[in-house]
Amino acid sequence: MDNCVVGQHLLYSDNHPTHAFNGALAGDLFLPEEWSNDRARCRKAGIPDDVVHRPKRRIALNQLKLAMGHDVRLWFVTFDEDYGKVPQFWPEWDALGQRAIGEAPKHFRVFARRPICRSQQNAHAAKRVDPLCRFSPLFREQPWRRVTVKDTTRGPLVWEVKAARVHRADASQQPSRPTDRQYWLIVARNPETGEIKYFISNAPQCVPVEELLLAAFVRWRIELWFERAKQEAGLARSRFAPIAVSCGMGSARDWRCIS
């Protein structure tokens, strides 16, 4: 019974602490498979025959490649778990040489270290990030660090974090294998609400965790941008899946967000 349009947008924010500039760079219609397979329905709705179903991550990557082709240089790409949960999404960023950090669901699987052999036994298999961040010595033996992710009218928003380098599980292999490269796995805890978030990043080991968290939490600016845009357009409701991106030129840091 939904009555809406689902779009895939490339958005920009400079993440200025007091006067942030945000804007849209690109937008495409996301067409569900059910609609794509019913061309008569599409024609009735005015959807051209050459607009077909594409996964959101494919639209997002195409938008980003087009922006990069126009000399847009990104500091980070950041996105929510609707994208981060897809293992095939990560090799795309690696192939582009683009830094990314995305929220991952608690069932996302990684290897804390390379297994000594290939086996389907649990001892040698990839682990979900939620128990790994609780019980693995990589996380258990380090203290929580407090990181201010943004300033609000009620004061700074502080999260507690732990981070370690892990291997992402390559789901294209069965049983899954650890990737050659390592990724950041970050667990963030809101001390006031108890909310837990998990983030995966392909950034190099030299990138500070504080910088990774700054990139990960810039999505709130894009959500605010959508809220204000809806108000301007007179829309009470809309659907979007935020994915954010950022860029640095010299000492300045610019941001982009795909949603």
ZADO-1210 file (C-alpha; in nm, 4 decimals, padded with zeros to 6 digits):
<atoms>
<atom x="00.0000" y="00.0000" z="00.0000" code="MET" pos="1"/>
<atom x="00.3054" y="00.2250" z="-00.0173" code="ASP" pos="2"/>
<atom x="00.2573" y="00.5467" z="-00.2107" code="ASN" pos="3"/>
<atom x="00.6034" y="00.6847" z="-00.2497" code="CYS" pos="4"/>
<atom x="00.9100" y="00.7219" z="-00.4695" code="VAL" pos="5"/>
<atom x="01.2354" y="00.5628" z="-00.3572" code="VAL" pos="6"/>
<atom x="01.5391" y="00.7546" z="-00.4762" code="GLY" pos="7"/>
<atom x="01.9135" y="00.7039" z="-00.4636" code="GLN" pos="8"/>
<atom x="02.0892" y="01.0364" z="-00.4071" code="HIS" pos="9"/>
<atom x="02.4446" y="01.1623" z="-00.3960" code="LEU" pos="10"/>
<atom x="02.4683" y="01.4413" z="-00.1422" code="LEU" pos="11"/>
<atom x="02.7412" y="01.6727" z="-00.0245" code="TYR" pos="12"/>
<atom x="02.8240" y="01.8249" z="00.3125" code="SER" pos="13"/>
<atom x="03.1325" y="02.0160" z="00.4218" code="ASP" pos="14"/>
<atom x="03.0580" y="01.9142" z="00.7837" code="ASN" pos="15"/>
<atom x="03.1242" y="02.2647" z="00.9130" code="HIS" pos="16"/>
<atom x="03.0588" y="02.2564" z="01.2908" code="PRO" pos="17"/>
<atom x="02.8272" y="02.5619" z="01.2932" code="THR" pos="18"/>
<atom x="02.7306" y="02.6524" z="00.9340" code="HIS" pos="19"/>
<atom x="02.7439" y="02.3278" z="00.7376" code="ALA" pos="20"/>
<atom x="02.6813" y="02.3454" z="00.3646" code="PHE" pos="21"/>
<atom x="02.4803" y="02.0501" z="00.2316" code="ASN" pos="22"/>
<atom x="02.3516" y="01.9855" z="-00.1184" code="GLY" pos="23"/>
<atom x="02.2461" y="01.7213" z="-00.3675" code="ALA" pos="24"/>
<atom x="02.4819" y="01.6244" z="-00.6514" code="LEU" pos="25"/>
<atom x="02.2834" y="01.3445" z="-00.8168" code="ALA" pos="26"/>
<atom x="01.9599" y="01.1517" z="-00.7891" code="GLY" pos="27"/>
<atom x="01.8220" y="00.8392" z="-00.9555" code="ASP" pos="28"/>
<atom x="01.4983" y="00.6476" z="-00.9275" code="LEU" pos="29"/>
<atom x="01.5244" y="00.3133" z="-00.7521" code="PHE" pos="30"/>
<atom x="01.2885" y="00.0724" z="-00.9289" code="LEU" pos="31"/>
<atom x="01.1922" y="-00.2449" z="-00.7372" code="PRO" pos="32"/>
<atom x="01.2141" y="-00.5751" z="-00.9263" code="GLU" pos="33"/>
<atom x="00.8359" y="-00.6158" z="-00.9061" code="GLU" pos="34"/>
<atom x="00.7908" y="-00.2923" z="-01.0988" code="TRP" pos="35"/>
<atom x="01.0781" y="-00.3584" z="-01.3367" code="SER" pos="36"/>
<atom x="00.9192" y="-00.6870" z="-01.4449" code="ASN" pos="37"/>
<atom x="00.5831" y="-00.5194" z="-01.5140" code="ASP" pos="38"/>
<atom x="00.6551" y="-00.2786" z="-01.8000" code="ARG" pos="39"/>
<atom x="00.2858" y="-00.2020" z="-01.8589" code="ALA" pos="40"/>
<atom x="00.2622" y="-00.0769" z="-01.5025" code="ARG" pos="41"/>
<atom x="00.5796" y="00.1280" z="-01.5525" code="CYS" pos="42"/>
<atom x="00.4488" y="00.2910" z="-01.8710" code="ARG" pos="43"/>
<atom x="00.1258" y="00.3787" z="-01.6930" code="LYS" pos="44"/>
<atom x="00.3319" y="00.5500" z="-01.4220" code="ALA" pos="45"/>
<atom x="00.5462" y="00.7304" z="-01.6813" code="GLY" pos="46"/>
<atom x="00.8632" y="00.5282" z="-01.6158" code="ILE" pos="47"/>
<atom x="01.0719" y="00.4930" z="-01.9359" code="PRO" pos="48"/>
<atom x="01.1474" y="00.1439" z="-02.0661" code="ASP" pos="49"/>
<atom x="01.5213" y="00.1979" z="-02.0248" code="ASP" pos="50"/>
<atom x="01.4816" y="00.2467" z="-01.6478" code="VAL" pos="51"/>
<atom x="01.5140" y="-00.0993" z="-01.4949" code="VAL" pos="52"/>
<atom x="01.5850" y="-00.2490" z="-01.1558" code="HIS" pos="53"/>
<atom x="01.9378" y="-00.1965" z="-01.0238" code="ARG" pos="54"/>
<atom x="02.0539" y="-00.2659" z="-00.6674" code="PRO" pos="55"/>
<atom x="02.0903" y="00.0513" z="-00.4647" code="LYS" pos="56"/>
<atom x="02.4605" y="-00.0103" z="-00.4138" code="ARG" pos="57"/>
<atom x="02.5094" y="-00.0327" z="-00.7928" code="ARG" pos="58"/>
<atom x="02.3319" y="00.3005" z="-00.8447" code="ILE" pos="59"/>
<atom x="02.5379" y="00.4543" z="-00.5642" code="ALA" pos="60"/>
<atom x="02.8674" y="00.3359" z="-00.7111" code="LEU" pos="61"/>
<atom x="02.7745" y="00.4631" z="-01.0571" code="ASN" pos="62"/>
<atom x="02.6845" y="00.8050" z="-00.9132" code="GLN" pos="63"/>
<atom x="03.0107" y="00.8173" z="-00.7255" code="LEU" pos="64"/>
<atom x="03.2179" y="00.7132" z="-01.0281" code="LYS" pos="65"/>
<atom x="03.0482" y="00.9870" z="-01.2314" code="LEU" pos="66"/>
<atom x="03.1287" y="01.2440" z="-00.9629" code="ALA" pos="67"/>
<atom x="03.4894" y="01.1273" z="-00.9484" code="MET" pos="68"/>
<atom x="03.5045" y="01.1550" z="-01.3277" code="GLY" pos="69"/>
<atom x="03.4182" y="01.5228" z="-01.2829" code="HIS" pos="70"/>
<atom x="03.7163" y="01.5706" z="-01.0489" code="ASP" pos="71"/>
<atom x="03.5253" y="01.5308" z="-00.7230" code="VAL" pos="72"/>
<atom x="03.7751" y="01.3927" z="-00.4717" code="ARG" pos="73"/>
<atom x="03.6443" y="01.2261" z="-00.1596" code="LEU" pos="74"/>
<atom x="03.7923" y="01.2061" z="00.1881" code="TRP" pos="75"/>
<atom x="03.5537" y="00.9310" z="00.3036" code="PHE" pos="76"/>
<atom x="03.2397" y="00.7529" z="00.1933" code="VAL" pos="77"/>
<atom x="03.0086" y="00.6543" z="00.4770" code="THR" pos="78"/>
<atom x="02.6809" y="00.4621" z="00.4729" code="PHE" pos="79"/>
<atom x="02.4334" y="00.2764" z="00.6920" code="ASP" pos="80"/>
<atom x="02.4030" y="-00.0990" z="00.7397" code="GLU" pos="81"/>
<atom x="02.1609" y="-00.1352" z="00.4476" code="ASP" pos="82"/>
<atom x="02.4764" y="-00.1064" z="00.2364" code="TYR" pos="83"/>
<atom x="02.7378" y="-00.2172" z="00.4881" code="GLY" pos="84"/>
<atom x="02.5754" y="-00.5577" z="00.5318" code="LYS" pos="85"/>
<atom x="02.6483" y="-00.6507" z="00.1669" code="VAL" pos="86"/>
<atom x="02.9933" y="-00.8194" z="00.1513" code="PRO" pos="87"/>
<atom x="03.0222" y="-00.7550" z="-00.2254" code="GLN" pos="88"/>
<atom x="03.0035" y="-00.3794" z="-00.1617" code="PHE" pos="89"/>
<atom x="03.3455" y="-00.3616" z="00.0016" code="TRP" pos="90"/>
<atom x="03.5653" y="-00.4859" z="-00.2867" code="PRO" pos="91"/>
<atom x="03.4136" y="-00.2087" z="-00.5007" code="GLU" pos="92"/>
<atom x="03.5540" y="00.0600" z="-00.2699" code="TRP" pos="93"/>
<atom x="03.8880" y="-00.1194" z="-00.2553" code="ASP" pos="94"/>
<atom x="03.9024" y="-00.1323" z="-00.6361" code="ALA" pos="95"/>
<atom x="03.8330" y="00.2437" z="-00.6522" code="LEU" pos="96"/>
<atom x="04.1006" y="00.3150" z="-00.3951" code="GLY" pos="97"/>
<atom x="03.8337" y="00.5009" z="-00.1985" code="GLN" pos="98"/>
<atom x="03.8282" y="00.5194" z="00.1795" code="ARG" pos="99"/>
<atom x="03.4956" y="00.4130" z="00.3230" code="ALA" pos="100"/>
<atom x="03.3370" y="00.3494" z="00.6596" code="ILE" pos="101"/>
<atom x="02.9961" y="00.1916" z="00.6938" code="GLY" pos="102"/>
<atom x="02.7692" y="00.0713" z="00.9681" code="GLU" pos="103"/>
<atom x="02.7504" y="-00.3086" z="00.9842" code="ALA" pos="104"/>
<atom x="02.4765" y="-00.5271" z="01.1331" code="PRO" pos="105"/>
<atom x="02.5626" y="-00.7378" z="01.4367" code="LYS" pos="106"/>
<atom x="02.5571" y="-01.0564" z="01.2261" code="HIS" pos="107"/>
<atom x="02.8316" y="-00.9270" z="00.9910" code="PHE" pos="108"/>
<atom x="03.1166" y="-01.1797" z="00.9927" code="ARG" pos="109"/>
<atom x="03.4905" y="-01.1225" z="01.0192" code="VAL" pos="110"/>
<atom x="03.8056" y="-01.3068" z="01.1214" code="PHE" pos="111"/>
<atom x="03.9933" y="-01.1713" z="01.4224" code="ALA" pos="112"/>
<atom x="04.3033" y="-01.3366" z="01.2776" code="ARG" pos="113"/>
<atom x="04.3810" y="-01.5742" z="00.9947" code="ARG" pos="114"/>
<atom x="04.2778" y="-01.9339" z="01.0748" code="PRO" pos="115"/>
<atom x="04.5523" y="-02.1947" z="01.0666" code="ILE" pos="116"/>
<atom x="04.3526" y="-02.4081" z="00.8210" code="CYS" pos="117"/>
<atom x="04.0380" y="-02.4093" z="00.6081" code="ARG" pos="118"/>
<atom x="03.7632" y="-02.5862" z="00.7968" code="SER" pos="119"/>
<atom x="03.3921" y="-02.5617" z="00.8627" code="GLN" pos="120"/>
<atom x="03.4544" y="-02.6170" z="01.2321" code="GLN" pos="121"/>
<atom x="03.3482" y="-02.3206" z="01.4418" code="ASN" pos="122"/>
<atom x="03.6986" y="-02.2667" z="01.5787" code="ALA" pos="123"/>
<atom x="03.8246" y="-02.1803" z="01.2286" code="HIS" pos="124"/>
<atom x="03.5147" y="-02.0021" z="01.0947" code="ALA" pos="125"/>
<atom x="03.4384" y="-01.6319" z="01.0650" code="ALA" pos="126"/>
<atom x="03.2668" y="-01.4824" z="01.3712" code="LYS" pos="127"/>
<atom x="02.9760" y="-01.2433" z="01.4090" code="ARG" pos="128"/>
<atom x="03.0905" y="-00.8986" z="01.5155" code="VAL" pos="129"/>
<atom x="02.8666" y="-00.8797" z="01.8237" code="ASP" pos="130"/>
<atom x="03.0198" y="-01.1693" z="02.0222" code="PRO" pos="131"/>
<atom x="03.3649" y="-01.1016" z="01.8788" code="LEU" pos="132"/>
<atom x="03.3629" y="-00.7458" z="02.0142" code="CYS" pos="133"/>
<atom x="03.2597" y="-00.8806" z="02.3562" code="ARG" pos="134"/>
<atom x="03.4831" y="-01.1845" z="02.3968" code="PHE" pos="135"/>
<atom x="03.7824" y="-01.1622" z="02.1625" code="SER" pos="136"/>
<atom x="04.1080" y="-01.0555" z="02.3335" code="PRO" pos="137"/>
<atom x="04.1404" y="-00.7969" z="02.0532" code="LEU" pos="138"/>
<atom x="03.8587" y="-00.6033" z="02.2202" code="PHE" pos="139"/>
<atom x="03.8245" y="-00.7479" z="02.5685" code="ARG" pos="140"/>
<atom x="04.1761" y="-00.6453" z="02.6680" code="GLU" pos="141"/>
<atom x="04.1464" y="-00.2804" z="02.5627" code="GLN" pos="142"/>
<atom x="03.9622" y="-00.0049" z="02.7539" code="PRO" pos="143"/>
<atom x="03.6743" y="00.1982" z="02.6153" code="TRP" pos="144"/>
<atom x="03.7825" y="00.5323" z="02.4654" code="ARG" pos="145"/>
<atom x="03.5548" y="00.8349" z="02.4800" code="ARG" pos="146"/>
<atom x="03.5178" y="01.0206" z="02.1488" code="VAL" pos="147"/>
<atom x="03.3170" y="01.3383" z="02.0884" code="THR" pos="148"/>
<atom x="03.1398" y="01.2867" z="01.7552" code="VAL" pos="149"/>
<atom x="02.9590" y="01.6217" z="01.7381" code="LYS" pos="150"/>
<atom x="02.8482" y="01.9229" z="01.9399" code="ASP" pos="151"/>
<atom x="02.4781" y="01.9699" z="02.0043" code="THR" pos="152"/>
<atom x="02.2661" y="02.2386" z="02.1693" code="THR" pos="153"/>
<atom x="02.2697" y="02.0208" z="02.4831" code="ARG" pos="154"/>
<atom x="02.6450" y="01.9757" z="02.4804" code="GLY" pos="155"/>
<atom x="02.8907" y="01.7380" z="02.3138" code="PRO" pos="156"/>
<atom x="02.7670" y="01.3979" z="02.1949" code="LEU" pos="157"/>
<atom x="03.0137" y="01.1423" z="02.3285" code="VAL" pos="158"/>
<atom x="03.0427" y="00.7753" z="02.2332" code="TRP" pos="159"/>
<atom x="03.2706" y="00.5118" z="02.3840" code="GLU" pos="160"/>
<atom x="03.4633" y="00.3089" z="02.1271" code="VAL" pos="161"/>
<atom x="03.6970" y="00.0149" z="02.0818" code="LYS" pos="162"/>
<atom x="03.8692" y="-00.0641" z="01.7526" code="ALA" pos="163"/>
<atom x="04.0891" y="-00.3345" z="01.6041" code="ALA" pos="164"/>
<atom x="04.2173" y="-00.4553" z="01.2686" code="ARG" pos="165"/>
<atom x="04.0403" y="-00.7671" z="01.1360" code="VAL" pos="166"/>
<atom x="03.9974" y="-00.9631" z="00.8133" code="HIS" pos="167"/>
<atom x="03.6613" y="-00.9433" z="00.6394" code="ARG" pos="168"/>
<atom x="03.5028" y="-01.2777" z="00.5506" code="ALA" pos="169"/>
<atom x="03.5070" y="-01.3379" z="00.1745" code="ASP" pos="170"/>
<atom x="03.1602" y="-01.4850" z="00.1214" code="ALA" pos="171"/>
<atom x="03.2387" y="-01.5765" z="-00.2410" code="SER" pos="172"/>
<atom x="03.4398" y="-01.8716" z="-00.1055" code="GLN" pos="173"/>
<atom x="03.2818" y="-02.1662" z="00.0739" code="GLN" pos="174"/>
<atom x="03.3752" y="-02.2068" z="00.3477" code="PRO" pos="175"/>
<atom x="03.4418" y="-01.8357" z="00.3660" code="SER" pos="176"/>
<atom x="03.8025" y="-01.7229" z="00.3618" code="ARG" pos="177"/>
<atom x="03.9624" y="-01.4208" z="00.5278" code="PRO" pos="178"/>
<atom x="04.0454" y="-01.1355" z="00.2923" code="THR" pos="179"/>
<atom x="04.4122" y="-01.0613" z="00.2311" code="ASP" pos="180"/>
<atom x="04.3767" y="-00.7023" z="00.3465" code="ARG" pos="181"/>
<atom x="04.2733" y="-00.5967" z="00.6937" code="GLN" pos="182"/>
<atom x="03.9834" y="-00.3688" z="00.7813" code="TYR" pos="183"/>
<atom x="03.8965" y="-00.1607" z="01.0835" code="TRP" pos="184"/>
<atom x="03.6230" y="-00.3026" z="01.3043" code="LEU" pos="185"/>
<atom x="03.4870" y="-00.0440" z="01.5473" code="ILE" pos="186"/>
<atom x="03.2297" y="-00.0991" z="01.8203" code="VAL" pos="187"/>
<atom x="03.0725" y="00.2217" z="01.9519" code="ALA" pos="188"/>
<atom x="02.8585" y="00.2479" z="02.2649" code="ARG" pos="189"/>
<atom x="02.6388" y="00.5388" z="02.3679" code="ASN" pos="190"/>
<atom x="02.6963" y="00.5667" z="02.7454" code="PRO" pos="191"/>
<atom x="02.3641" y="00.7447" z="02.7995" code="GLU" pos="192"/>
<atom x="02.1321" y="00.5128" z="02.6057" code="THR" pos="193"/>
<atom x="02.3349" y="00.1905" z="02.5845" code="GLY" pos="194"/>
<atom x="02.2951" y="00.1842" z="02.2050" code="GLU" pos="195"/>
<atom x="02.5617" y="-00.0208" z="02.0260" code="ILE" pos="196"/>
<atom x="02.6839" y="00.0387" z="01.6700" code="LYS" pos="197"/>
<atom x="02.9374" y="-00.1550" z="01.4626" code="TYR" pos="198"/>
<atom x="03.1420" y="00.0007" z="01.1830" code="PHE" pos="199"/>
<atom x="03.3687" y="-00.1473" z="00.9144" code="ILE" pos="200"/>
<atom x="03.6298" y="00.0619" z="00.7334" code="SER" pos="201"/>
<atom x="03.8918" y="-00.0036" z="00.4673" code="ASN" pos="202"/>
<atom x="04.0978" y="00.2962" z="00.5826" code="ALA" pos="203"/>
<atom x="04.4695" y="00.2356" z="00.6433" code="PRO" pos="204"/>
<atom x="04.5924" y="00.1477" z="00.9898" code="GLN" pos="205"/>
<atom x="04.7509" y="00.4930" z="01.0237" code="CYS" pos="206"/>
<atom x="04.4118" y="00.6702" z="01.0233" code="VAL" pos="207"/>
<atom x="04.3141" y="00.7670" z="01.3813" code="PRO" pos="208"/>
<atom x="03.9984" y="00.6112" z="01.5230" code="VAL" pos="209"/>
<atom x="03.8683" y="00.9608" z="01.6093" code="GLU" pos="210"/>
<atom x="03.8833" y="01.0505" z="01.2415" code="GLU" pos="211"/>
<atom x="03.6956" y="00.7342" z="01.1457" code="LEU" pos="212"/>
<atom x="03.4180" y="00.8124" z="01.3934" code="LEU" pos="213"/>
<atom x="03.3948" y="01.1694" z="01.2647" code="LEU" pos="214"/>
<atom x="03.3355" y="01.0299" z="00.9159" code="ALA" pos="215"/>
<atom x="03.0905" y="00.7630" z="01.0318" code="ALA" pos="216"/>
<atom x="02.8629" y="01.0030" z="01.2190" code="PHE" pos="217"/>
<atom x="02.8407" y="01.2705" z="00.9487" code="VAL" pos="218"/>
<atom x="02.5261" y="01.0969" z="00.8218" code="ARG" pos="219"/>
<atom x="02.3162" y="01.2900" z="01.0734" code="TRP" pos="220"/>
<atom x="02.3713" y="01.6031" z="00.8626" code="ARG" pos="221"/>
<atom x="02.2310" y="01.4283" z="00.5559" code="ILE" pos="222"/>
<atom x="01.9277" y="01.3042" z="00.7467" code="GLU" pos="223"/>
<atom x="01.8694" y="01.6614" z="00.8646" code="LEU" pos="224"/>
<atom x="01.9069" y="01.7820" z="00.5035" code="TRP" pos="225"/>
<atom x="01.6350" y="01.5401" z="00.3915" code="PHE" pos="226"/>
<atom x="01.4065" y="01.6485" z="00.6736" code="GLU" pos="227"/>
<atom x="01.4376" y="02.0126" z="00.5743" code="ARG" pos="228"/>
<atom x="01.4023" y="01.9321" z="00.2034" code="ALA" pos="229"/>
<atom x="01.0776" y="01.7440" z="00.2745" code="LYS" pos="230"/>
<atom x="00.9441" y="02.0408" z="00.4669" code="GLN" pos="231"/>
<atom x="01.0276" y="02.2755" z="00.1791" code="GLU" pos="232"/>
<atom x="00.8536" y="02.0416" z="-00.0662" code="ALA" pos="233"/>
<atom x="00.5492" y="01.9966" z="00.1575" code="GLY" pos="234"/>
<atom x="00.6023" y="01.6228" z="00.2004" code="LEU" pos="235"/>
<atom x="00.5003" y="01.4634" z="00.5265" code="ALA" pos="236"/>
<atom x="00.6764" y="01.1304" z="00.4665" code="ARG" pos="237"/>
<atom x="00.9499" y="00.9881" z="00.2483" code="SER" pos="238"/>
<atom x="01.1787" y="00.6883" z="00.2356" code="ARG" pos="239"/>
<atom x="01.5524" y="00.6979" z="00.1908" code="PHE" pos="240"/>
<atom x="01.8537" y="00.4920" z="00.2917" code="ALA" pos="241"/>
<atom x="02.1458" y="00.7148" z="00.3862" code="PRO" pos="242"/>
<atom x="02.4968" y="00.6405" z="00.2735" code="ILE" pos="243"/>
<atom x="02.7477" y="00.9176" z="00.3235" code="ALA" pos="244"/>
<atom x="03.0678" y="01.0242" z="00.1644" code="VAL" pos="245"/>
<atom x="03.3395" y="01.2736" z="00.2392" code="SER" pos="246"/>
<atom x="03.6336" y="01.4360" z="00.0700" code="CYS" pos="247"/>
<atom x="03.9418" y="01.6298" z="00.1630" code="GLY" pos="248"/>
<atom x="04.1174" y="01.8951" z="-00.0441" code="MET" pos="249"/>
<atom x="04.4298" y="02.0271" z="00.1218" code="GLY" pos="250"/>
<atom x="04.3598" y="02.1011" z="00.4853" code="SER" pos="251"/>
<atom x="03.9839" y="02.1382" z="00.4315" code="ALA" pos="252"/>
<atom x="03.7534" y="01.8424" z="00.4752" code="ARG" pos="253"/>
<atom x="03.4477" y="01.8122" z="00.2545" code="ASP" pos="254"/>
<atom x="03.1773" y="01.5514" z="00.2808" code="TRP" pos="255"/>
<atom x="02.9480" y="01.3728" z="00.0435" code="ARG" pos="256"/>
<atom x="02.6600" y="01.1483" z="00.1242" code="CYS" pos="257"/>
<atom x="02.4738" y="00.8986" z="-00.0889" code="ILE" pos="258"/>
<atom x="02.1298" y="00.8114" z="00.0326" code="SER" pos="259"/>
</atoms>
